[in-house]
Amino acid sequence: MPSSRKHPSKAAAQLDIEAGAIAPEKLKAEFPTLRLPVTPPFPPMEAKSVPSIPVGEEWQYEPKWDGFRCLAFRDGNKVALQSKSGQPLGRYFPELTQMFLELTPTQFVLDGEIIIEREGRLSFDDLLMRIHPAESRIRRLSQEAPATFLAFDLLVDAQNISLLERSLKRRRNKLEGFLKFAIPMKNTRLRDRIQLSPATTSYATATAWMRDLAGAGFDGVVAKLLNEPYHSSDRAAMQKIKRAKTADCVVGGFRWAAKGGQVGSLLLGLYDDDGLLHHVGFTSGFRADERQELKLILKPYMGGSGFTGRAPGGPSRWSTARSGEWERLDPKLVCEVQYDHFSGDRFRHGARFLRWRPDKAPAKCAFDQVRIAPANFTEVMKAA
């Protein structure tokens, strides 16, 4: 991992509720025309949430990093960085664009994660600060806290050949050889910025990662089937096991605070298989200054369609102080929340707001995040 750095300035470290509060569609821009067998926007392979690490020789385990998923395309002097939701990321990470241009191969497509390391751990807040319209700010931050790309898959090799139909085992071997060839041995700066993400077939190693690496920004474990091809846009060959229960939700509305004309709580929604957005709970607990910022953030989305499935009801039966009135929003904003229990198609208690997710498309915020299949207790105990 890159060496630790001190905070560049107090202002840069002063994060607020506004950072990253951008609808994914606002990131839309044109991709360059590329002469590659895989071109953007290309749907990346996705993961199914499961409660425990799967056991068996058919699995490869990788760290789940706390960053932005990214596909990196290069064709000659053209580089395109694509988010998980299919939007361009290149303007927000100019230092990575330059790094990819310095690699020896002139044509390739990589799948990986953009991370920013600060003082020995990964900082998602620093990633969110990059999603900003001011190019001058982006340039400054790219120098103060440069990003790193952790590569974990190779979709197009240096000969401009698609590897999508090859097994993960073969793609991983190709990836390891690609990076050894792509980065000049003496270029330590480039090796710090573009790295190979670890992988193992050892269940014991994967469980040790889950247990020991949280302090460095380790978000969980990803398990992939070794003999499967690249599953663009589906979850058939990859599973993810998070350290904490979190979900990405659409903000379909909000309730006003009892006093002061400020936002009291955000109303959370998830999509079902029919494309209906259902109310599943709320997140609150914002400070007074954050509530004022939320009011400005939500204003452009007020008066939208709100929830198209189950909508919020009246006042909570546990609190007579909470207003039953709520405001509909255009369902464009996505936030990540942490929760303890999900039952009866809703969060049992209020969820805790973690951060905005401008890199996540609202339509991808579905119930499959919280409806997790039970673990195979026998298999887990055999491997323990």
N, C-alpha and C positions, 0 to 999 in steps of 0.2 A: 504494500500500500504506500501512497505518497507520504512524505515526511510531514510531521505536524507543523502547523503554522499558527501564529497568534492572530487574534482578531485584527483586521486591518484598521478598523476605526470603530469608535463607539456608535457612530451613526449607522454604520453598516450592520452592526450587531443588534441594533434596536429594531426588532421585528414587531409587526402589529397585525391586526386582524385583516388588514387590507391586502397583505402580500399574497399574491396568487389568486385573488378573487376575480377571475376572468373566465367567462364561458369558453369552453373548448373551441366553439365555432369562431371566436375572435382570433384564433391563431391561424385561421385559414389563409393560405397564400399559394401561389403557383409553384409547383416543382419544376426543375429543369427537365428538358428532354434528354433521356439517357439511353445509350445503346447497350442495355443489359437485359438478360433473360428474366430478371425480376426488377420491376420498377415501382416507384412510389406513386400513389399510396398503396401499400401492400399490407394486408391484414396479418399481423404476427401470430404465432402460436400462442394460445392462451392456456391458463391453468384452472383446474377444478379445485375448489377448497375442500380439504379433508381434515379430520380432527387429529390424525397421527401419521407418522412417517410410514409409508408402505414398506413391506419386507419382501425381499426376493432378489435372485440373481439378475432378473430382467430390468432392474432399476439402476439409474445413475442419479446421484444426489449432488445438488449444487446449493450454494448459499442463496438466500433470497435477500437482495440488497435493498436498502432504503433509498431509492432513487427514481429516476425517470427511465422507463423502458424506451429503447431507441434502436431503430434500424439505420445503419450507416451505409450509404450508397456512394460509390465513386466510379466515374467514367472519365478518364483523362484528367482534365483540369476542372471537372465539375464534381462537387460533393453535395449530397443532400442528406440531411438528418430528419428522420420521421418519428413522430411520437406514436405511442400505442394506439391512439385514436385516429391516426392517419394524417396528422397535421405537421407542417414543417417546423423544425426546431433549430435550424441552422443559425438564424439571426440572433438567437439567444445564447448560443455557445460558439462564438467565432473562433475561440482558441482551439476547439476540437476540429472545426472545419479545416483550419490550417494544419493541424497535426495529421489528419487523414491524407492531405495533399503531400505530406512528406514521406509517406510510406512508399516502399519500393514498388509494389504492384500498382498498376494504374486502373485496374478494373476489379471490383469486388463488391459484395454485399455482406455486411456483418450484422448480427443480432446481439444486443447487449444492454447494458444499463449505464446511464450517466449518473455519476455520483460526485459530490463535493465533500472533501474531508477537511475537518477543522478541529484542531487540537486533539487528534487521535481518534475521532469518531466521525461518522457520516452526518451531514447536516442537510436535512430536507428543506429547512427554512431558507438556506442559501440558494437552493435550486429555485424555490418559489420567487425569490427576489429577482431572479433573472427574467421572469416572464413579465416584461415591462415594455411600454412603447418607446421609451427614451433610449436611443442607441448609445448615447454618451454614458449613461448609467451602466448599460450592459458591458461596454468596453472597459469601464473602470473596474467593475466587479470581476470580469474575466481575468484581469491582471492581479487583483488583490486575492482572489480565491478561485484559481483555475479549476476547471472540471476534469474528471477522469472518465474514460470509457472502459468498462469491464466487459470484454467480449466473451460470450458463451456459446455462440453458434456461427456457422459460416454457411450462407445461402448461395453465394456465387463465388467461385474460387478465382485465383489470379489468372487463369486461362479463360475467364468469362464463361464458365460452364456452370449451369444450375445444379445444385446439390439437393434440391428439395425432395427428390425421390430416394435419396440415399438414406441409410439408417443413421440414427443419432451416433452410434458407435463410429461409423465411418466419417461422419461430419466432424466429430470431435477430433479424430486423428488428423483430419485435413486442417482444422482450425489451429491445432497446436503447431503443425508444420508451417502453416501460412504465417503466423505471427513471428516465428523464428526467422523466416525469410524476409518478412515485410519490414522489420525494424532493424536498422544497422546496429551491430553489437555495441559500438562505442557511443551511440546516441542515448545517453541515460535520460535526458529530458523527455524524449519521445517514449521511452520505456516506462517512465513514471505516469504518463498521461494516457497511454493505451496499453491495457494489461489483459492477461488471460484470467478469467474468473475461475476459481478452483472447482474441481469436480472429483467425485469419488464413487466407487461402487461398494464402499464399506458402510453398512448400516451403523456400526459403532461410531465411525467418524461423523456421520450425519447427526446422530444423537448428541455427540459431544459438541458439535457446532451449535445445536439448538440450546444446549445447556450453558455453554461457556462464552459465546461470542456476542451477547446482547450489548455489552458495553461499547463495542466498536461500530454499532449501527447495523448489526446483523438482524434481519427482520423475520427470519424463519428458514425453512428448508424448501427447496423445489425438487421434486422427484420426476424424472423423465424416463420413458421406456426406451431402452437401448436399441431395440430392433425396429423401431417405428420411423417412418419418414417424417419430414417436417409438416406438422398439421396446421396449416394456415387457417386462422380464425376459429379453430375449435379446440376443445379441452380434452380430446380423447387420449392424448399421449403425455400429458403433463399434469401434475398435482402440486398444490402448494399448501404448506403447513405453517401458519403464522404463530408467532409467539403469543400474541394477544388477539382477542376477538375484535376485529375491526371490519367495517363495511364502508363502501363508497355509496353515498346516497345523493339523490337529487333533492334540491331545496325547492319544494313545490308551493311553499307559502310561509307565512310567519304570523305570530301573534304579537300585539303590542304589549309593552309592560303596563302594569296597573297604573303607574303614574309617570309623568314626565314626557310622554309622547315619544318614547324610545322603543326599540325592538326588544321584546322580552325573550322570545324563543324562535328558533327556526324549525319549521315543520318538514320532516324527512319523508322521502318517497322512494319506492323501488318498483321496477317494471315487472309485470308478469309475462307469460309466454304469448299473450294476445296483444302486447304492447300498451297495456293500461298501466298508468302510474297510480299506485296505491299508497295512501298515507300509512306509515309504519311506526311513527313515533316523533320525538322532538329532541332537540338539544338546546340547552340554555346555560345559565351560569356565567354569562359574559359580564365583564366589568362595565362600569358606567361609560368609560371612554370608548370601549369596544362597541357598546350598543349604539353610540352616536355614529361610529364609523359604519356599522352594519346598516343603519338607516340610509346612508349615502350609497353604499354598495348595492342595496336591494332596490333603490328607487327606479332605475331604468327597467327593471323587470316586473314592476307592479302592474296589476291589471291583466296578467296573462291567463292562460288556461288552467293553471293550478293542477289539481289531481283529477285525472280522468277516470280513475277507479274509485276505491273507497276514499272518502274525504274526511277531514277531521270533524268530530262532533262538537258538542257544547263544552261547557266548563268541566274540568276534571272533578270526579266525584270525591277525590281526596283533598281538593283545595277549592274553597269557595271564593278565594281572592283572584283566581285566574280568569281572565275574560274568555267568553266563548267565541268572540268574534275573531276572525282571522282574515288575512289578506292573501289573495291569490297572486302567485308569481308565474312568470314565464319560466318553464322548467329547463333552465339553461345552466345554472350553477351546480357544481358537484362539490361535496365536501366529504372528508373521511371522518368517521366517528368511531369511538370505542364503546363497547357495550358489554354487559354481563350475561344477559339471557335474552333469547328471542323465542317467543312462543305465541301461538294464536295469531300468527302473521303480523306481529309487531314487537318492538322492543319492550320488554317488561317494565323497565325503568327508563328514565331519561338517559340518552346517550351523551357521551362527552365529546365535544368538538375537538378534533385534532388539527385539521388543516384543510385548506382548499385543495382541490385536485383539478387544475386547469388542463392537465394532460389526459383526463379520463372523459370519454364521451358519455353524456347523460344516458343514452340508450343502452349502454353496457352496465348500468347500475341495476342489476336484476336480483331476484330472490335467491338465485343459486348461491350467492355469497353467504347466506345465513341458513339455508337448508342443507345441512351437512349430513352425509350418510354416516351411520354409526361405525365405529372402528371395529376391526376384527380382533377381539381381545385375546383369543388363543394365539393368533399369529404374532401379535405384539409381545406376548409373554414368552413365547418360544425364542424370540430373537433377543430378549433382554438378558 
